[in-house]
Amino acid sequence: MIADSMPTRSYGVLLVSFSKHSHQPSFVPLYLQHPDTEIVAVADEVDIDPQLATENERWARELGVPYIVGIDEALKCDDVDLVSIGHEIERRSDIAVRSARSGKHLWIDKFLGATVSECDAAVEAIEENRVKAIVPSFAYGQLVRQSRRVLETGAIGELLGLHIDIMFGKGKPRAIPPSNRSVPFLPPGRWKFPDVKRELLTIGAYAVGLIQACCDSIVEVCGHGGAHFFPEQAAHGTEDCGSLTLVDSKGRTNSLCAARIGTAAHMAGGPARAWLVGTESSVLVDSKRPALDSYLRSDIVDGNYEPSALDPMQWHSGPPTFSKPISSDTAGLACGLDDFISAIAEDRPPLYSARQARELVEILIAGYWSIVEGRPVTLPLTDRS
């Protein structure tokens, strides 16, 4: 007689916050569709903005799960195995530390913390409490996976360096008033505002993650920023466009450009591509290709590219596109969740570690200090961290 197979373990997911700056809404379908995860509750802090509390409550109702006021109370629930952290960047490290100390595994939206010291605290708690943690944005997307496959074939010889362009076709660019053109560049530390996000951080992080996947540790960073497409960014002295040059420990020079370039600027919602330069040849990897394109003159001439007045920077809405990607998981989030669940079940690290996520934040902060100081900055950071 053949024994029945053992049932698959289901991991209970606690959704911490639906902050407007987070990708938590994008994570919900992943948990609902994955056979090994089940959303069990939504939770947030007591001292949050009433508008955020209302949004959290709305999601809890739609998902049919309780909304728990007080994250510490939620962490006491026996059915919580995974904590999906979608709060503001300034709160993530503290939530990660408390969750790790409660023995919960962590799915963290993009950044461990707002500073290097906050990231260090999160990494320490994760490693000391032997929980699994993943920052899924940087190792699982099509651009990273395709680039690694090219390198693994050896077709370009030894890698000499990369250049990466990642740009989001969102928002409505407008003229910059003369009064805002001389606002000094804002140092790192404050990352998000009610009307803008710092795009070298928000978008450039994806390119840094790709460079981490292909190169050795970064030892020097040189940054440039200050040009603008959006008057909101110019008024704050923040950036909607920036570039970094990164030198790794083997002396390879890599560069990236990250920007929010506005609607209708690219047929697939913004370019995401990498040039891999090798000793034998060079290759262009474009994660928006192959794609199926279709064009109708009326779609272009009569197209309405005005973002919603309720979402002018399109944080929660996509750009108009005239192409359909072949891959259904371009960002690689589903692939990341598969790896995360396997890492827990097999008691192994996920493909992209919390320590790598900490190094990514340090690289980006070094880039901002380079822009402010007008010179390259070496790693590791010390007094600037």
C-alpha positions as CSV (number, residue, x, y, z in Angstrom):
1,M,0.0,0.0,0.0
2,I,1.3,3.4,-1.0
3,A,1.2,5.9,1.9
4,D,-0.6,9.2,1.3
5,S,1.7,12.1,0.7
6,M,2.1,14.6,3.6
7,P,0.1,17.8,3.3
8,T,2.1,20.9,2.4
9,R,2.8,23.2,5.3
10,S,0.9,26.5,5.1
11,Y,2.7,29.6,6.4
12,G,0.5,32.3,8.0
13,V,1.3,35.8,6.7
14,L,0.9,39.0,8.7
15,L,0.6,42.1,6.5
16,V,2.2,45.0,8.3
17,S,0.9,48.3,6.9
18,F,-0.4,49.4,3.5
19,S,1.6,52.6,3.5
20,K,1.1,54.5,0.2
21,H,4.9,54.4,-0.5
22,S,5.0,50.6,-0.2
23,H,4.5,47.6,-2.6
24,Q,2.3,45.7,-0.1
25,P,-0.7,45.7,-2.5
26,S,1.4,44.0,-5.1
27,F,2.4,41.3,-2.6
28,V,-1.2,40.4,-1.6
29,P,-1.9,38.4,-4.9
30,L,1.3,36.5,-4.4
31,Y,0.3,35.3,-1.0
32,L,-3.2,34.5,-2.2
33,Q,-2.0,32.5,-5.1
34,H,0.9,30.6,-3.5
35,P,-0.1,27.1,-2.2
36,D,2.0,27.4,0.9
37,T,1.0,30.9,2.2
38,E,-2.2,32.2,3.8
39,I,-2.9,35.8,4.9
40,V,-4.0,35.7,8.5
41,A,-4.2,39.3,9.6
42,V,-3.3,43.0,8.9
43,A,-1.6,45.0,11.6
44,D,0.0,48.4,12.1
45,E,1.3,50.7,14.9
46,V,-1.0,52.6,17.2
47,D,0.4,56.0,16.3
48,I,-0.1,56.0,12.5
49,D,-1.9,58.6,10.4
50,P,-5.7,58.1,10.5
51,Q,-5.8,57.8,6.7
52,L,-3.4,54.9,6.8
53,A,-5.4,53.2,9.5
54,T,-8.5,53.5,7.3
55,E,-6.6,52.0,4.4
56,N,-5.4,49.1,6.5
57,E,-8.9,48.5,7.8
58,R,-10.2,48.5,4.2
59,W,-7.7,45.8,3.1
60,A,-8.5,43.7,6.2
61,R,-12.2,43.8,5.3
62,E,-11.5,42.9,1.7
63,L,-9.3,40.0,2.7
64,G,-11.7,38.8,5.4
65,V,-9.0,38.9,8.1
66,P,-8.7,40.8,11.4
67,Y,-7.0,44.2,11.7
68,I,-4.8,44.3,14.8
69,V,-3.9,47.7,16.2
70,G,-0.4,47.2,17.6
71,I,2.3,45.2,15.8
72,D,3.6,43.7,19.1
73,E,0.2,42.2,19.8
74,A,0.0,40.8,16.3
75,L,3.4,39.1,16.6
76,K,2.0,37.1,19.6
77,C,-0.5,35.3,17.3
78,D,0.4,31.7,17.0
79,D,-0.8,31.5,13.4
80,V,1.7,34.2,12.2
81,D,4.8,32.6,10.6
82,L,5.8,35.4,8.1
83,V,5.7,39.1,8.5
84,S,5.3,41.1,5.2
85,I,6.7,44.6,6.1
86,G,5.2,47.3,3.9
87,H,5.7,50.3,6.1
88,E,7.5,53.6,5.5
89,I,11.3,53.1,5.1
90,E,11.9,54.9,8.4
91,R,9.9,52.3,10.4
92,R,11.1,49.1,8.7
93,S,14.2,48.3,10.7
94,D,12.4,48.6,14.0
95,I,9.6,46.3,12.8
96,A,12.1,43.8,11.4
97,V,14.0,43.7,14.7
98,R,10.9,43.1,16.8
99,S,9.6,40.5,14.3
100,A,12.9,38.6,14.2
101,R,13.1,38.6,18.0
102,S,9.6,37.1,18.0
103,G,10.9,34.2,15.8
104,K,9.0,35.4,12.6
105,H,10.4,35.1,9.1
106,L,10.6,38.4,7.2
107,W,9.5,39.5,3.7
108,I,10.7,43.1,3.6
109,D,9.7,45.7,0.9
110,K,12.9,46.9,-0.8
111,F,14.9,48.4,2.1
112,L,15.9,47.2,5.5
113,G,16.1,50.7,6.9
114,A,16.7,54.3,6.3
115,T,20.3,54.4,7.5
116,V,23.2,52.0,7.6
117,S,23.0,51.7,11.4
118,E,19.3,50.8,11.1
119,C,20.2,48.1,8.5
120,D,22.9,46.8,10.8
121,A,20.4,46.4,13.6
122,A,18.0,44.5,11.3
123,V,20.8,42.2,10.0
124,E,22.0,41.5,13.6
125,A,18.5,40.6,14.8
126,I,17.9,38.4,11.8
127,E,21.1,36.5,12.2
128,E,21.0,36.2,16.0
129,N,17.4,34.8,16.0
130,R,18.1,32.5,13.0
131,V,15.1,33.5,11.0
132,K,14.9,33.8,7.3
133,A,14.6,37.2,5.7
134,I,14.2,38.3,2.1
135,V,14.2,41.6,0.3
136,P,12.8,40.3,-2.9
137,S,13.2,43.3,-5.3
138,F,16.8,42.8,-6.3
139,A,17.7,39.2,-7.3
140,Y,14.7,37.7,-9.0
141,G,13.6,40.0,-11.8
142,Q,14.0,39.3,-15.5
143,L,16.9,41.8,-15.9
144,V,19.0,40.2,-13.2
145,R,18.2,36.6,-14.3
146,Q,18.9,37.2,-17.9
147,S,22.1,39.0,-17.2
148,R,23.4,36.2,-15.0
149,R,22.5,33.7,-17.7
150,V,24.6,35.6,-20.2
151,L,27.6,35.7,-17.8
152,E,27.2,32.0,-17.0
153,T,27.5,31.0,-20.7
154,G,30.9,32.7,-20.9
155,A,29.9,34.2,-24.2
156,I,31.3,37.7,-23.5
157,G,34.5,36.4,-21.9
158,E,35.5,38.1,-18.6
159,L,33.2,40.8,-17.4
160,L,34.7,44.3,-17.6
161,G,31.7,46.2,-16.4
162,L,28.0,47.1,-16.8
163,H,25.9,50.0,-17.6
164,I,22.3,49.9,-16.5
165,D,19.3,52.2,-17.4
166,I,16.2,51.8,-15.4
167,M,13.5,54.5,-15.8
168,F,9.8,54.7,-14.9
169,G,7.5,56.3,-17.3
170,K,5.2,57.7,-14.6
171,G,3.8,61.2,-13.7
172,K,3.4,64.3,-15.8
173,P,6.6,66.3,-16.4
174,R,6.3,70.0,-16.3
175,A,8.5,73.1,-16.6
176,I,10.7,73.9,-13.6
177,P,9.9,77.4,-12.2
178,P,13.0,79.7,-12.1
179,S,12.7,80.0,-8.3
180,N,13.2,76.2,-7.9
181,R,16.2,75.9,-10.2
182,S,18.8,77.0,-7.6
183,V,17.5,74.9,-4.6
184,P,20.5,73.0,-3.3
185,F,20.6,69.2,-3.5
186,L,19.2,67.6,-0.4
187,P,21.7,65.3,1.5
188,P,20.6,61.7,2.4
189,G,18.5,61.2,5.4
190,R,15.0,62.2,4.4
191,W,13.8,59.9,1.6
192,K,10.1,60.5,1.0
193,F,7.7,63.4,1.0
194,P,3.9,63.6,0.6
195,D,4.3,64.5,-3.1
196,V,7.6,62.9,-4.2
197,K,10.0,60.0,-3.6
198,R,13.8,60.2,-4.1
199,E,14.2,58.3,-7.3
200,L,17.9,57.5,-7.2
201,L,17.0,55.5,-4.1
202,T,13.7,54.1,-5.2
203,I,14.6,53.2,-8.8
204,G,18.4,53.1,-8.6
205,A,18.2,50.3,-6.0
206,Y,17.2,47.9,-8.8
207,A,20.3,48.7,-10.8
208,V,22.6,48.4,-7.7
209,G,21.0,45.0,-7.0
210,L,22.0,43.9,-10.5
211,I,25.5,45.1,-10.1
212,Q,25.8,43.2,-6.8
213,A,24.6,40.1,-8.6
214,C,27.3,40.3,-11.3
215,C,30.3,41.9,-9.6
216,D,32.4,41.9,-6.4
217,S,31.9,44.2,-3.4
218,I,31.7,47.9,-4.3
219,V,34.6,50.0,-2.9
220,E,34.0,53.4,-4.5
221,V,30.9,55.4,-5.5
222,C,30.6,58.6,-7.6
223,G,27.1,60.2,-8.0
224,H,25.5,62.9,-10.1
225,G,22.1,64.4,-9.7
226,G,20.2,67.7,-9.9
227,A,18.5,67.6,-13.3
228,H,14.7,67.6,-13.1
229,F,11.6,66.6,-15.0
230,F,9.2,67.5,-12.2
231,P,8.8,70.8,-10.3
232,E,7.9,69.0,-7.1
233,Q,11.3,67.4,-7.0
234,A,13.1,70.6,-7.8
235,A,11.2,72.4,-5.0
236,H,12.5,69.9,-2.4
237,G,16.0,69.8,-3.8
238,T,15.4,66.1,-4.4
239,E,16.0,64.1,-7.6
240,D,13.8,62.5,-10.2
241,C,16.9,61.6,-12.2
242,G,20.4,60.5,-11.1
243,S,23.4,58.4,-12.0
244,L,26.1,56.5,-10.2
245,T,29.5,55.1,-11.1
246,L,30.5,52.1,-8.9
247,V,33.9,50.5,-8.8
248,D,34.2,47.0,-7.4
249,S,37.1,45.4,-5.5
250,K,38.5,43.9,-8.8
251,G,38.7,47.4,-10.4
252,R,35.7,47.0,-12.7
253,T,33.8,50.2,-13.4
254,N,30.0,50.0,-13.6
255,S,27.4,52.8,-14.1
256,L,23.7,53.3,-13.8
257,C,21.1,55.8,-14.6
258,A,17.8,55.9,-12.7
259,A,14.9,58.2,-13.3
260,R,11.2,58.9,-13.4
261,I,10.8,60.2,-16.9
262,G,7.1,60.7,-17.3
263,T,4.2,59.1,-19.0
264,A,4.3,58.2,-22.7
265,A,8.1,58.3,-22.8
266,H,8.5,54.6,-23.5
267,M,6.2,52.1,-25.2
268,A,6.6,49.6,-22.3
269,G,6.4,52.0,-19.4
270,G,10.1,52.8,-19.2
271,P,13.4,51.2,-20.2
272,A,15.0,48.5,-18.1
273,R,18.2,47.3,-19.8
274,A,21.8,46.5,-19.1
275,W,24.9,46.6,-21.3
276,L,27.4,43.8,-20.3
277,V,30.9,44.6,-21.5
278,G,33.3,41.7,-21.7
279,T,36.8,40.9,-23.0
280,E,35.3,39.0,-25.9
281,S,32.1,40.8,-26.7
282,S,29.3,43.0,-25.3
283,V,25.6,42.2,-24.9
284,L,22.6,44.3,-24.4
285,V,20.0,42.7,-22.1
286,D,16.5,44.3,-22.2
287,S,14.0,43.0,-19.7
288,K,11.2,44.6,-21.7
289,R,12.1,42.4,-24.7
290,P,10.9,40.2,-26.2
291,A,7.4,41.7,-26.2
292,L,4.3,41.8,-28.3
293,D,3.8,45.4,-29.7
294,S,0.7,46.8,-31.4
295,Y,0.1,50.3,-32.6
296,L,-3.0,52.2,-33.6
297,R,-2.7,55.8,-34.7
298,S,-5.8,56.7,-32.7
299,D,-4.2,55.3,-29.5
300,I,-1.3,57.6,-29.9
301,V,-3.0,60.8,-31.2
302,D,-6.1,60.6,-29.0
303,G,-4.4,58.9,-26.0
304,N,-5.1,60.4,-22.5
305,Y,-1.8,60.5,-20.7
306,E,-3.0,62.6,-17.7
307,P,-2.4,60.8,-14.4
308,S,-5.3,60.7,-12.0
309,A,-5.6,63.8,-9.8
310,L,-5.7,61.4,-6.8
311,D,-2.4,59.8,-7.9
312,P,-0.5,62.5,-9.8
313,M,2.9,60.7,-9.4
314,Q,1.3,57.4,-10.2
315,W,2.5,55.5,-7.1
316,H,-0.4,53.1,-7.4
317,S,-1.1,53.2,-11.1
318,G,0.8,52.0,-14.1
319,P,1.9,54.0,-17.1
320,P,0.3,53.7,-20.5
321,T,1.9,50.9,-22.5
322,F,1.8,49.7,-26.1
323,S,3.4,46.3,-25.5
324,K,2.7,43.1,-23.6
325,P,5.7,41.4,-21.9
326,I,6.2,37.7,-22.7
327,S,7.0,37.0,-19.0
328,S,4.2,37.2,-16.5
329,D,6.7,37.8,-13.7
330,T,9.0,40.5,-15.0
331,A,9.7,41.8,-11.5
332,G,10.4,38.3,-10.2
333,L,8.3,38.6,-7.1
334,A,6.6,35.2,-7.5
335,C,10.0,33.7,-8.1
336,G,11.2,35.4,-5.0
337,L,8.4,34.0,-2.9
338,D,9.1,30.5,-4.2
339,D,12.7,30.8,-3.1
340,F,11.7,32.3,0.3
341,I,9.4,29.4,1.1
342,S,11.9,26.9,0.0
343,A,14.6,28.6,2.1
344,I,12.4,28.3,5.2
345,A,11.5,24.7,4.5
346,E,15.1,23.7,3.7
347,D,16.7,25.8,6.4
348,R,19.0,27.6,4.0
349,P,19.6,31.3,3.1
350,P,17.5,32.8,0.3
351,L,19.3,33.8,-2.9
352,Y,19.5,37.5,-1.8
353,S,20.5,37.9,1.8
354,A,19.7,40.6,4.4
355,R,23.4,41.4,4.5
356,Q,23.4,42.1,0.8
357,A,20.4,44.3,1.3
358,R,22.3,46.2,4.0
359,E,25.2,46.7,1.6
360,L,22.8,48.0,-1.1
361,V,21.6,50.8,1.2
362,E,25.2,51.7,2.1
363,I,26.1,52.0,-1.6
364,L,23.1,54.3,-2.3
365,I,23.8,56.5,0.7
366,A,27.4,56.8,-0.5
367,G,26.1,57.9,-3.9
368,Y,24.1,60.7,-2.3
369,W,27.0,61.9,-0.3
370,S,29.1,61.9,-3.4
371,I,26.6,64.2,-5.1
372,V,26.5,66.5,-2.1
373,E,30.3,66.6,-1.8
374,G,31.1,66.7,-5.5
375,R,33.7,63.8,-5.3
376,P,33.9,60.0,-5.1
377,V,33.2,58.4,-1.8
378,T,34.9,55.2,-0.6
379,L,33.3,52.3,1.2
380,P,32.7,51.3,3.9
381,L,31.1,54.5,5.1
382,T,32.1,55.8,8.5
383,D,31.1,59.2,9.8
384,R,28.5,59.7,7.1
385,S,26.5,56.5,7.8
